[in-house]
Amino acid sequence: MSNDLSPLYRTLVGFDRINQLMDQALRNDGAGGYPPFNIEQTGDDTFRIELAVAGFSEDELAIEYKENSLVVTGRKAPVEEARRFLHRGIAERNFERKFGLADYVRVDGARLVNGMLTIDLVRIIPDSLKPRKIAIATGKTPRTVRTDAVAAE
């Protein structure tokens, strides 16, 4: 697979972080399949991550959001009693699962119910970045100049 993204740069402006994001996604993908999870889009700007964490209590789970990265960790307390399993199919091992989040996506809440950890996410776009109409001046309309721009000249 080639990482040559130069054709994209002809039409995309300000996407210098794209290589960094792709590298991060490739690193995060090496986490294996435990615990299994779903990612769901629940609305135009809302998302949900569900992780199957059977056997973990709230005290053994942690969720951390930092720099567009969501990290979910599970740390099982050591079992002091000796147990003799004839078959052990329920994985109760420690884990760390990382998710890269887009700009302006924030954690809206989390809950643990019946072994499912659900993390709700919401994209909150600042008003300054929302689409807006730009007035087009005609030749008859005088151009307005900001006073701070004139003072700087």
DSSP file (Angstrom, degrees, kcal/mol; ACC not computed):
  #  RESIDUE AA STRUCTURE BP1 BP2  ACC     N-H-->O    O-->H-N    N-H-->O    O-->H-N    TCO  KAPPA ALPHA  PHI   PSI    X-CA   Y-CA   Z-CA
    1    1 A M              0   0    0      0, 0.0     2,-0.3     0, 0.0     0, 0.0   0.000 360.0 360.0 360.0 130.5    0.0    0.0    0.0
    2    2 A S        -     0   0    0      1,-0.1     0, 0.0     2,-0.1     0, 0.0  -0.671 360.0-158.7 -91.1 141.5    1.4    3.4   -1.0
    3    3 A N        +     0   0    0     -2,-0.3     2,-0.9     2,-0.0    -1,-0.1   0.095  48.1 131.7-102.7  21.4    1.2    6.4    1.3
    4    4 A D        +     0   0    0      1,-0.2    -2,-0.1     2,-0.0     0, 0.0  -0.650  21.6 166.1 -78.6 106.8    1.6    8.9   -1.5
    5    5 A L    >>  +     0   0    0     -2,-0.9     3,-1.3     1,-0.2     4,-1.2   0.244  36.0 115.9-105.1  11.7   -1.1   11.4   -0.8
    6    6 A S  H 3> S+     0   0    0      1,-0.3     4,-0.6     2,-0.2     3,-0.2   0.822  70.4  59.9 -56.0 -34.9    0.1   14.1   -3.2
    7    7 A P  H >4 S+     0   0    0      0, 0.0     3,-0.7     0, 0.0     4,-0.4   0.861 103.8  52.7 -61.6 -30.8   -3.0   13.9   -5.4
    8    8 A L  H X> S+     0   0    0     -3,-1.3     4,-1.6     1,-0.2     3,-1.5   0.864  98.0  64.1 -69.6 -34.7   -5.2   14.8   -2.4
    9    9 A Y  H 3< S+     0   0    0     -4,-1.2    -1,-0.2     1,-0.3    -3,-0.1   0.670  88.5  70.6 -66.9 -14.9   -3.1   17.9   -1.6
   10   10 A R  T << S+     0   0    0     -3,-0.7    -1,-0.3    -4,-0.6    -2,-0.2   0.804 115.9  20.9 -69.1 -27.8   -4.1   19.5   -5.0
   11   11 A T  T <4 S+     0   0    0     -3,-1.5     2,-0.5    -4,-0.4    -2,-0.2   0.520 111.5  77.6-119.2  -8.8   -7.7   19.9   -3.7
   12   12 A L     <  -     0   0    0     -4,-1.6     2,-0.5     3,-0.0     3,-0.2  -0.897  59.2-162.8-108.9 132.2   -7.4   19.8    0.1
   13   13 A V        +     0   0    0     -2,-0.5    -3,-0.0     1,-0.2    -4,-0.0  -0.937  69.6  10.4-115.3 131.9   -6.1   22.9    2.0
   14   14 A G  S    S+     0   0    0     -2,-0.5     3,-0.3    -5,-0.1    -1,-0.2   0.702  81.3 124.8  82.1  20.8   -4.9   22.7    5.6
   15   15 A F    >   +     0   0    0     -3,-0.2     3,-1.7     1,-0.2     4,-0.3  -0.200  19.9 131.6-103.7  41.3   -4.8   18.9    5.9
   16   16 A D  T 3   +     0   0    0      1,-0.3     3,-0.5     2,-0.1     4,-0.4   0.741  67.2  61.9 -66.3 -20.8   -1.1   18.7    7.0
   17   17 A R  T 3> S+     0   0    0     -3,-0.3     4,-2.5     1,-0.2    -1,-0.3   0.466  74.3  96.9 -81.9  -1.5   -2.0   16.4    9.9
   18   18 A I  H <> S+     0   0    0     -3,-1.7     4,-2.3     1,-0.2    -1,-0.2   0.883  82.8  48.8 -62.0 -40.5   -3.4   13.7    7.6
   19   19 A N  H  > S+     0   0    0     -3,-0.5     4,-2.4    -4,-0.3    -1,-0.2   0.916 111.7  50.1 -63.3 -41.7   -0.2   11.6    7.7
   20   20 A Q  H  > S+     0   0    0     -4,-0.4     4,-2.2     1,-0.2    -2,-0.2   0.907 111.1  48.9 -62.2 -41.9    0.0   11.9   11.4
   21   21 A L  H  X S+     0   0    0     -4,-2.5     4,-2.2     2,-0.2    -1,-0.2   0.887 110.6  50.2 -66.0 -39.2   -3.7   10.7   11.7
   22   22 A M  H  X S+     0   0    0     -4,-2.3     4,-2.2    -5,-0.2    -2,-0.2   0.915 110.7  49.3 -66.2 -41.9   -3.1    7.8    9.4
   23   23 A D  H  X S+     0   0    0     -4,-2.4     4,-2.1     1,-0.2    -2,-0.2   0.915 111.3  49.8 -61.3 -42.9    0.0    6.7   11.4
   24   24 A Q  H  X S+     0   0    0     -4,-2.2     4,-2.5     1,-0.2    -2,-0.2   0.896 109.6  51.3 -63.2 -40.5   -2.0    6.9   14.6
   25   25 A A  H  X S+     0   0    0     -4,-2.2     4,-1.6     1,-0.2    -1,-0.2   0.901 109.6  49.8 -64.4 -40.9   -4.9    4.9   13.1
   26   26 A L  H  < S+     0   0    0     -4,-2.2     4,-0.5     2,-0.2    -1,-0.2   0.889 112.0  48.0 -65.7 -38.6   -2.5    2.2   12.0
   27   27 A R  H >< S+     0   0    0     -4,-2.1     3,-1.1     1,-0.2    -2,-0.2   0.911 111.4  50.0 -66.8 -42.0   -0.9    2.0   15.5
   28   28 A N  H >< S+     0   0    0     -4,-2.5     3,-1.1     1,-0.2    70,-0.3   0.790 100.6  65.1 -67.3 -27.5   -4.3    1.9   17.2
   29   29 A D  G >< S+     0   0    0     -4,-1.6     3,-0.7     1,-0.3    -1,-0.2   0.678  85.3  73.4 -70.9 -16.9   -5.4   -1.0   14.9
   30   30 A G  G <   +     0   0    0     -3,-1.1    -1,-0.3    -4,-0.5    -2,-0.1   0.285  66.0 100.8 -79.9  13.1   -2.7   -3.3   16.4
   31   31 A A  G X  S-     0   0    0     -3,-1.1     3,-0.5     1,-0.2    -1,-0.2   0.513  80.8-134.5 -78.8  -3.7   -4.7   -3.7   19.6
   32   32 A G  T <   -     0   0    0     -3,-0.7    -1,-0.2     1,-0.2     0, 0.0  -0.324  37.5 -61.4  79.1-168.1   -6.2   -7.0   18.7
   33   33 A G  T 3  S+     0   0    0     -3,-0.1    -1,-0.2    -2,-0.1     4,-0.0   0.261  84.0 136.0-103.5  13.0   -9.8   -8.0   19.1
   34   34 A Y    <   +     0   0    0     -3,-0.5    62,-0.3     1,-0.2     3,-0.0  -0.937  68.4  18.4-117.9 133.5  -10.2   -7.7   22.8
   35   35 A P  S    S-     0   0    0      0, 0.0    -1,-0.2     0, 0.0    18,-0.1   0.683  93.4-129.9 -78.5 154.7  -12.5   -6.4   24.1
   36   36 A P        -     0   0    0      0, 0.0    16,-2.5     0, 0.0     2,-0.3  -0.338  34.5-177.9 -64.5 150.0  -14.9   -6.6   21.1
   37   37 A F  E     -A   51   0A   0     14,-0.2     2,-0.3    -4,-0.0    14,-0.2  -0.970  23.4-144.9-148.8 160.9  -16.6   -3.2   20.4
   38   38 A N  E     -A   50   0A   0     12,-2.4    12,-2.5    -2,-0.3     2,-0.4  -0.946   6.5-157.5-122.4 147.1  -19.1   -1.5   18.2
   39   39 A I  E     -A   49   0A   0     -2,-0.3     2,-0.4    10,-0.2    10,-0.2  -0.997  20.5-179.1-123.3 125.3  -19.0    2.1   16.8
   40   40 A E  E     -A   48   0A   0      8,-3.1     8,-2.7    -2,-0.4     2,-0.7  -0.961  28.1-138.9-128.2 138.9  -22.3    3.5   15.9
   41   41 A Q  E     +A   47   0A   0     -2,-0.4     6,-0.3     6,-0.2     3,-0.1  -0.887  22.7 178.4 -94.1 115.5  -23.4    6.8   14.4
   42   42 A T        -     0   0    0      4,-1.3     2,-0.3    -2,-0.7     5,-0.2   0.546  63.3 -10.4 -97.5  -9.1  -26.6    7.7   16.3
   43   43 A G  S    S-     0   0    0      3,-1.5     3,-0.5     1,-0.1    -1,-0.1  -0.940  89.5 -71.6-168.4-176.7  -27.3   11.1   14.7
   44   44 A D  S    S+     0   0    0     -2,-0.3    -1,-0.1     1,-0.2     3,-0.0   0.889 132.5  13.2 -58.6 -39.6  -25.7   13.6   12.4
   45   45 A D  S    S+     0   0    0     -3,-0.0    78,-3.1     2,-0.0     2,-0.4   0.050 113.6  87.4-126.9  24.0  -23.3   14.7   15.1
   46   46 A T  E     + B   0 122A   0     -3,-0.5    -3,-1.5    76,-0.2    -4,-1.3  -0.971  46.8 177.0-129.8 145.5  -23.6   12.0   17.7
   47   47 A F  E     -AB  41 121A   0     74,-2.4    74,-2.9    -2,-0.4     2,-0.4  -0.899  13.4-151.0-139.5 163.5  -21.8    8.7   18.0
   48   48 A R  E     -AB  40 120A   0     -8,-2.7    -8,-3.1    -2,-0.3     2,-0.5  -0.995   1.1-162.1-142.9 134.3  -21.6    5.7   20.4
   49   49 A I  E     -AB  39 119A   0     70,-2.6    70,-3.0    -2,-0.4     2,-0.5  -0.972  11.6-168.8-112.6 129.2  -18.9    3.3   21.2
   50   50 A E  E     -AB  38 118A   0    -12,-2.5   -12,-2.4    -2,-0.5     2,-0.4  -0.978   1.7-171.1-119.2 129.5  -19.9    0.0   23.0
   51   51 A L  E     -AB  37 117A   0     66,-2.6    66,-2.9    -2,-0.5     2,-1.0  -0.974  23.2-133.0-120.3 134.0  -17.3   -2.3   24.5
   52   52 A A  E     + B   0 116A   0    -16,-2.5    64,-0.2    -2,-0.4    63,-0.1  -0.753  37.0 162.5 -85.1 105.1  -18.1   -5.8   25.8
   53   53 A V    >   +     0   0    0     62,-2.6     3,-2.1    -2,-1.0    62,-0.1  -0.299  10.2 174.9-121.5  46.3  -16.4   -5.8   29.2
   54   54 A A  T 3   +     0   0    0      1,-0.3     3,-0.1    61,-0.2    61,-0.0  -0.266  69.1  25.1 -55.9 136.0  -18.1   -8.7   30.9
   55   55 A G  T 3  S+     0   0    0      1,-0.3     2,-0.4    37,-0.0    -1,-0.3   0.294  96.6 111.5  92.8  -9.4  -16.5   -9.4   34.3
   56   56 A F    <   -     0   0    0     -3,-2.1    -1,-0.3    59,-0.1     2,-0.2  -0.805  53.1-151.4 -99.4 139.2  -15.2   -5.9   34.8
   57   57 A S    >   -     0   0    0     -2,-0.4     3,-1.1    -3,-0.1     4,-0.4  -0.549  34.3-100.7 -97.1 169.7  -16.6   -3.5   37.5
   58   58 A E  G >  S+     0   0    0      1,-0.3     3,-1.3     2,-0.2    -1,-0.1   0.877 122.7  57.9 -55.9 -39.1  -16.7    0.3   37.3
   59   59 A D  G 3  S+     0   0    0      1,-0.3    -1,-0.3     3,-0.0    -3,-0.0   0.737 104.6  51.3 -65.6 -22.6  -13.6    0.4   39.6
   60   60 A E  G <  S+     0   0    0     -3,-1.1    15,-2.8    14,-0.1     2,-0.3   0.435 101.1  75.1 -95.5  -0.4  -11.6   -1.7   37.2
   61   61 A L  E <   -D   74   0B   0     -3,-1.3     2,-0.3    -4,-0.4    13,-0.2  -0.871  55.4-176.0-114.8 146.2  -12.4    0.5   34.1
   62   62 A A  E     -D   73   0B   0     11,-2.3    11,-2.6    -2,-0.3     2,-0.4  -0.999   8.6-163.3-140.2 142.2  -11.0    3.9   33.2
   63   63 A I  E     -D   72   0B   0     -2,-0.3     2,-0.4     9,-0.2     9,-0.2  -0.995  12.4-178.7-125.4 127.6  -11.8    6.3   30.3
   64   64 A E  E     -D   71   0B   0      7,-2.5     7,-3.0    -2,-0.4     2,-0.5  -0.993  12.1-162.6-131.5 132.6   -9.5    9.1   29.4
   65   65 A Y  E     +D   70   0B   0     -2,-0.4     2,-0.3     5,-0.2     5,-0.2  -0.957  23.9 154.7-112.1 126.3   -9.9   11.8   26.7
   66   66 A K  E >   -D   69   0B   0      3,-2.7     3,-0.9    -2,-0.5    -2,-0.1  -0.919  62.8 -17.1-155.6 125.9   -6.7   13.6   25.7
   67   67 A E  T 3  S-     0   0    0     -2,-0.3     3,-0.1     1,-0.3    34,-0.1   0.897 126.5 -45.3  48.0  57.7   -5.7   15.4   22.4
   68   68 A N  T 3  S+     0   0    0      1,-0.2    33,-3.3    37,-0.1     2,-0.4   0.716 117.6 111.4  62.6  24.0   -8.4   13.9   20.2
   69   69 A S  E <   -DE  66 100B   0     -3,-0.9    -3,-2.7    31,-0.2     2,-0.5  -0.995  51.6-159.3-130.1 133.6   -7.7   10.4   21.5
   70   70 A L  E     -DE  65  99B   0     29,-3.2    29,-2.7    -2,-0.4     2,-0.5  -0.955  11.1-169.4-111.8 124.8  -10.0    8.3   23.7
   71   71 A V  E     -DE  64  98B   0     -7,-3.0    -7,-2.5    -2,-0.5     2,-0.5  -0.965   5.0-170.5-120.5 123.5   -8.3    5.6   25.7
   72   72 A V  E     -DE  63  97B   0     25,-3.0    25,-3.2    -2,-0.5     2,-0.4  -0.956  11.7-176.6-112.1 125.7  -10.4    2.9   27.6
   73   73 A T  E     -DE  62  96B   0    -11,-2.6   -11,-2.3    -2,-0.5     2,-0.4  -0.930  14.1-163.7-124.2 148.8   -8.5    0.7   30.0
   74   74 A G  E     -DE  61  95B   0     21,-2.3    21,-2.1    -2,-0.4     2,-0.5  -0.995   6.4-176.2-129.6 125.4   -9.5   -2.3   32.0
   75   75 A R        -     0   0    0    -15,-2.8     2,-0.3    -2,-0.4    18,-0.1  -0.953  14.3-149.8-126.5 111.4   -7.3   -3.5   34.9
   76   76 A K        -     0   0    0     -2,-0.5    18,-0.1    16,-0.1   -20,-0.1  -0.592  20.1-121.3 -79.4 137.2   -8.5   -6.7   36.7
   77   77 A A        -     0   0    0     -2,-0.3    -1,-0.1     1,-0.1     2,-0.1  -0.536  41.5 -94.8 -71.4 143.2   -7.5   -7.0   40.4
   78   78 A P        -     0   0    0      0, 0.0     2,-0.5     0, 0.0    -1,-0.1  -0.364  36.8-124.6 -62.7 137.2   -5.4  -10.1   41.1
   79   79 A V        -     0   0    0      1,-0.2     4,-0.1    -3,-0.1    -3,-0.0  -0.720  22.3-169.8 -85.2 124.6   -7.5  -13.0   42.2
   80   80 A E        +     0   0    0     -2,-0.5     2,-0.3     2,-0.1    -1,-0.2   0.797  62.0  78.5 -87.6 -29.0   -6.3  -14.3   45.5
   81   81 A E  S    S-     0   0    0      1,-0.1     2,-0.5     0, 0.0    -2,-0.0  -0.582  85.5-116.8 -83.3 143.0   -8.3  -17.5   45.7
   82   82 A A        -     0   0    0     -2,-0.3     2,-0.4     2,-0.0    -2,-0.1  -0.652  33.8-169.8 -79.2 126.5   -7.2  -20.5   43.6
   83   83 A R        -     0   0    0     -2,-0.5     2,-0.7    -4,-0.1    -4,-0.0  -0.944  14.1-148.1-119.5 140.5   -9.8  -21.5   41.1
   84   84 A R        -     0   0    0     -2,-0.4     2,-0.4     2,-0.0    -2,-0.0  -0.910  16.9-163.8-111.9 108.1   -9.7  -24.6   39.0
   85   85 A F        -     0   0    0     -2,-0.7     3,-0.2     1,-0.2    -2,-0.0  -0.734  21.1-171.1 -93.4 136.0  -11.2  -24.2   35.5
   86   86 A L  S    S+     0   0    0      1,-0.4     2,-0.3    -2,-0.4    -1,-0.2   0.743  90.1   5.4 -86.9 -31.3  -12.3  -27.1   33.4
   87   87 A H        -     0   0    0      0, 0.0     2,-0.6     0, 0.0    -1,-0.4  -0.956  66.5-163.6-149.1 133.3  -12.8  -24.6   30.5
   88   88 A R        +     0   0    0     -2,-0.3    -3,-0.0    -3,-0.2     3,-0.0  -0.885  28.9 146.7-122.2 100.0  -12.0  -20.8   30.6
   89   89 A G        +     0   0    0     -2,-0.6     2,-0.8     1,-0.1    -1,-0.1   0.498  49.2  86.9-109.5  -8.9  -13.8  -19.0   27.8
   90   90 A I  S    S-     0   0    0      2,-0.0     2,-0.6   -35,-0.0    -1,-0.1  -0.846  72.7-143.0 -97.4 112.3  -14.4  -15.7   29.5
   91   91 A A        +     0   0    0     -2,-0.8    -2,-0.0     1,-0.1   -37,-0.0  -0.624  26.6 170.8 -77.0 120.1  -11.4  -13.4   29.0
   92   92 A E        +     0   0    0     -2,-0.6     2,-0.2   -37,-0.0    -1,-0.1  -0.289  32.3 133.1-119.8  45.4  -10.8  -11.4   32.1
   93   93 A R        -     0   0    0      1,-0.1    -2,-0.0   -18,-0.1   -19,-0.0  -0.576  62.9 -92.9 -96.9 160.6   -7.5  -10.0   31.1
   94   94 A N        -     0   0    0     -2,-0.2     2,-0.3   -18,-0.1   -19,-0.2  -0.316  49.4-179.6 -65.6 151.9   -6.2   -6.4   31.2
   95   95 A F  E     -E   74   0B   0    -21,-2.1   -21,-2.3     2,-0.0     2,-0.3  -0.982  27.0-159.1-150.5 161.3   -6.7   -4.3   28.1
   96   96 A E  E     -E   73   0B   0     -2,-0.3     2,-0.5   -62,-0.3   -23,-0.2  -0.937  15.1-174.1-141.5 120.7   -6.2   -0.8   26.6
   97   97 A R  E     -E   72   0B   0    -25,-3.2   -25,-3.0    -2,-0.3     2,-0.4  -0.972   7.0-160.8-120.4 126.1   -8.3    0.2   23.6
   98   98 A K  E     -E   71   0B   0     -2,-0.5     2,-0.4   -70,-0.3   -27,-0.2  -0.868   6.5-172.1-111.7 141.1   -7.5    3.5   21.8
   99   99 A F  E     -E   70   0B   0    -29,-2.7   -29,-3.2    -2,-0.4     2,-0.4  -0.999  18.5-138.0-129.2 130.2   -9.9    5.5   19.6
  100  100 A G  E     -E   69   0B   0     -2,-0.4     2,-0.4   -31,-0.2   -31,-0.2  -0.753  22.5-156.7 -85.1 132.5   -8.9    8.5   17.5
  101  101 A L        -     0   0    0    -33,-3.3     3,-0.1    -2,-0.4    -2,-0.0  -0.878  14.4-118.1-112.8 143.2  -11.5   11.2   17.6
  102  102 A A    >   -     0   0    0     -2,-0.4     3,-1.8     1,-0.2   -34,-0.1  -0.233  50.4 -72.5 -68.7 163.2  -12.1   13.9   15.0
  103  103 A D  T 3  S+     0   0    0      1,-0.2    -1,-0.2    20,-0.1     3,-0.1  -0.299 120.2  17.2 -55.8 141.3  -11.7   17.6   15.9
  104  104 A Y  T 3  S+     0   0    0      1,-0.2    20,-2.8    -3,-0.1     2,-0.6   0.498  89.3 129.5  72.0   8.0  -14.6   18.9   18.0
  105  105 A V  E <   +C  123   0A   0     -3,-1.8     2,-0.3    18,-0.3    18,-0.3  -0.840  35.4 178.5 -91.7 125.7  -15.8   15.4   19.1
  106  106 A R  E     -C  122   0A   0     16,-3.0    16,-2.6    -2,-0.6     2,-0.4  -0.868  35.4 -99.6-126.5 157.1  -16.2   15.2   22.8
  107  107 A V  E     -C  121   0A   0     -2,-0.3    14,-0.3    14,-0.2     3,-0.1  -0.648  30.8-176.4 -77.3 128.4  -17.3   12.6   25.3
  108  108 A D  E     -     0   0A   0     12,-3.4     2,-0.3    -2,-0.4    13,-0.2   0.632  60.2 -44.5 -99.8 -19.5  -20.9   13.2   26.3
  109  109 A G  E     -C  120   0A   0     11,-1.2    11,-2.8     2,-0.0    -1,-0.4  -0.880  46.8-138.9 165.1 165.4  -21.2   10.4   28.9
  110  110 A A  E     +C  119   0A   0     -2,-0.3     2,-0.3     9,-0.2     9,-0.2  -0.995  15.6 179.2-147.2 148.1  -20.5    6.8   29.8
  111  111 A R  E     -C  118   0A   0      7,-2.2     7,-3.0    -2,-0.3     2,-0.5  -0.995  20.0-144.0-149.9 151.5  -22.3    4.0   31.5
  112  112 A L  E     +C  117   0A   0     -2,-0.3     2,-0.4     5,-0.2     5,-0.2  -0.969  28.6 164.0-118.9 115.2  -21.8    0.4   32.4
  113  113 A V  E >   -C  116   0A   0      3,-2.3     3,-1.9    -2,-0.5    -2,-0.1  -0.987  66.7 -19.6-136.4 123.6  -24.8   -1.9   32.2
  114  114 A N  T 3  S-     0   0    0     -2,-0.4   -60,-0.1     1,-0.3     3,-0.1   0.854 127.3 -47.5  50.9  43.8  -24.8   -5.7   32.1
  115  115 A G  T 3  S+     0   0    0      1,-0.2   -62,-2.6   -59,-0.2     2,-0.5   0.531 114.3 114.5  79.8   5.0  -21.2   -6.0   31.0
  116  116 A M  E <   -BC  52 113A   0     -3,-1.9    -3,-2.3   -64,-0.2     2,-0.6  -0.947  51.9-156.3-112.1 120.9  -21.5   -3.4   28.2
  117  117 A L  E     -BC  51 112A   0    -66,-2.9   -66,-2.6    -2,-0.5     2,-0.5  -0.864  14.5-166.6 -93.6 119.3  -19.6   -0.1   28.5
  118  118 A T  E     -BC  50 111A   0     -7,-3.0    -7,-2.2    -2,-0.6     2,-0.5  -0.931   7.4-171.0-113.0 126.6  -21.3    2.6   26.4
  119  119 A I  E     -BC  49 110A   0    -70,-3.0   -70,-2.6    -2,-0.5     2,-0.4  -0.971  10.4-153.2-119.0 118.4  -19.5    5.8   25.6
  120  120 A D  E     -BC  48 109A   0    -11,-2.8   -12,-3.4    -2,-0.5   -11,-1.2  -0.762  13.1-168.9 -93.5 135.5  -21.6    8.6   24.0
  121  121 A L  E     -BC  47 107A   0    -74,-2.9   -74,-2.4    -2,-0.4     2,-0.4  -0.902   5.5-167.9-123.4 150.3  -19.8   11.1   21.8
  122  122 A V  E     -BC  46 106A   0    -16,-2.6   -16,-3.0    -2,-0.3     2,-0.6  -1.000  18.1-137.1-139.8 140.0  -21.0   14.4   20.3
  123  123 A R  E     - C   0 105A   0    -78,-3.1     2,-0.6    -2,-0.4   -18,-0.3  -0.874  20.7-172.4 -96.7 119.5  -19.5   16.7   17.7
  124  124 A I        -     0   0    0    -20,-2.8    -2,-0.0    -2,-0.6   -79,-0.0  -0.912   5.4-163.2-115.3 103.0  -19.8   20.3   18.8
  125  125 A I        -     0   0    0     -2,-0.6     5,-0.1     1,-0.1   -21,-0.0  -0.746  23.9-117.9 -89.5 126.3  -18.7   22.6   16.0
  126  126 A P    >>  -     0   0    0      0, 0.0     3,-1.9     0, 0.0     4,-0.6  -0.270  21.8-117.5 -60.7 148.5  -18.0   26.2   17.1
  127  127 A D  G >4 S+     0   0    0      1,-0.3     3,-1.0     2,-0.2    -2,-0.0   0.839 113.6  63.7 -55.2 -34.7  -20.2   28.9   15.5
  128  128 A S  G 34 S+     0   0    0      1,-0.2    -1,-0.3     4,-0.0     4,-0.1   0.706 105.9  45.0 -66.5 -17.6  -17.2   30.5   13.9
  129  129 A L  G <4 S+     0   0    0     -3,-1.9    -1,-0.2     2,-0.1    -2,-0.2   0.462  89.1 104.1-104.0  -3.2  -16.6   27.3   11.9
  130  130 A K  S << S-     0   0    0     -3,-1.0    -3,-0.0    -4,-0.6     0, 0.0  -0.454  87.0 -86.4 -75.6 152.6  -20.2   26.7   10.8
  131  131 A P        +     0   0    0      0, 0.0     2,-0.3     0, 0.0    -1,-0.1  -0.265  53.8 178.4 -59.1 142.8  -21.2   27.6    7.2
  132  132 A R        -     0   0    0     -3,-0.1     2,-0.2    -4,-0.1    -4,-0.0  -0.990  31.0-107.1-145.8 152.8  -22.1   31.2    6.7
  133  133 A K        -     0   0    0     -2,-0.3     2,-0.5     1,-0.0     0, 0.0  -0.576  28.0-146.9 -78.8 139.9  -23.1   33.4    3.7
  134  134 A I        -     0   0    0     -2,-0.2     2,-0.2     2,-0.0    -1,-0.0  -0.945  16.0-128.2-110.6 124.6  -20.6   35.9    2.5
  135  135 A A        -     0   0    0     -2,-0.5     2,-0.6     1,-0.1     0, 0.0  -0.464  16.9-141.6 -70.6 140.2  -21.9   39.2    1.1
  136  136 A I        -     0   0    0     -2,-0.2     2,-0.2     0, 0.0    -1,-0.1  -0.919  13.7-143.4-106.6 120.6  -20.7   40.1   -2.3
  137  137 A A        -     0   0    0     -2,-0.6     2,-0.2     1,-0.0     6,-0.1  -0.539   9.8-142.5 -82.2 147.6  -20.0   43.8   -2.8
  138  138 A T    >   -     0   0    0     -2,-0.2     3,-0.9     4,-0.1    -1,-0.0  -0.542  31.8 -99.7 -99.0 172.7  -20.7   45.5   -6.1
  139  139 A G  T 3  S+     0   0    0      1,-0.2     4,-0.1    -2,-0.2    -1,-0.1   0.743 123.0  55.6 -63.3 -22.7  -18.6   48.2   -7.7
  140  140 A K  T 3  S+     0   0    0      2,-0.1    -1,-0.2     0, 0.0    -3,-0.0   0.696  90.4  84.6 -83.7 -20.1  -21.1   50.8   -6.4
  141  141 A T  S <  S-     0   0    0     -3,-0.9     2,-0.1     1,-0.0    -4,-0.0  -0.719  84.8-122.5 -87.4 125.7  -20.7   49.7   -2.8
  142  142 A P        -     0   0    0      0, 0.0     2,-0.3     0, 0.0    -2,-0.1  -0.398  27.6-116.1 -66.5 142.4  -17.8   51.3   -1.0
  143  143 A R        -     0   0    0     -4,-0.1     2,-0.4    -2,-0.1    -4,-0.0  -0.605  24.1-133.6 -79.0 134.5  -15.4   48.8    0.5
  144  144 A T        -     0   0    0     -2,-0.3     2,-0.5     0, 0.0    -1,-0.0  -0.752  17.6-160.3 -90.5 133.9  -15.1   48.9    4.3
  145  145 A V        -     0   0    0     -2,-0.4     2,-0.2     4,-0.0     5,-0.0  -0.952  20.6-120.7-115.1 131.8  -11.6   48.8    5.7
  146  146 A R     >  -     0   0    0     -2,-0.5     4,-1.5     1,-0.1     3,-0.4  -0.482  16.1-135.6 -69.8 138.9  -11.0   47.8    9.3
  147  147 A T  H  > S+     0   0    0      1,-0.2     4,-2.1     2,-0.2     5,-0.1   0.835 103.4  56.3 -67.0 -32.2   -9.3   50.5   11.3
  148  148 A D  H  > S+     0   0    0      1,-0.2     4,-1.1     2,-0.2    -1,-0.2   0.809 105.5  52.5 -70.4 -27.2   -6.8   48.1   12.9
  149  149 A A  H  > S+     0   0    0     -3,-0.4     4,-0.6     2,-0.2    -1,-0.2   0.862 109.8  48.6 -73.1 -35.7   -5.7   47.0    9.4
  150  150 A V  H >< S+     0   0    0     -4,-1.5     3,-0.9     1,-0.2    -2,-0.2   0.896 108.9  52.9 -69.3 -40.6   -5.1   50.6    8.4
  151  151 A A  H 3< S+     0   0    0     -4,-2.1    -1,-0.2     1,-0.2    -2,-0.2   0.808 104.1  57.1 -66.1 -29.4   -3.1   51.4   11.6
  152  152 A A  H 3<        0   0    0     -4,-1.1    -1,-0.2     1,-0.2    -2,-0.2   0.711 360.0 360.0 -76.4 -18.4   -0.8   48.4   11.0
  153  153 A E    <<        0   0    0     -3,-0.9    -1,-0.2    -4,-0.6    -2,-0.2   0.463 360.0 360.0 -78.2 360.0    0.2   49.8    7.5
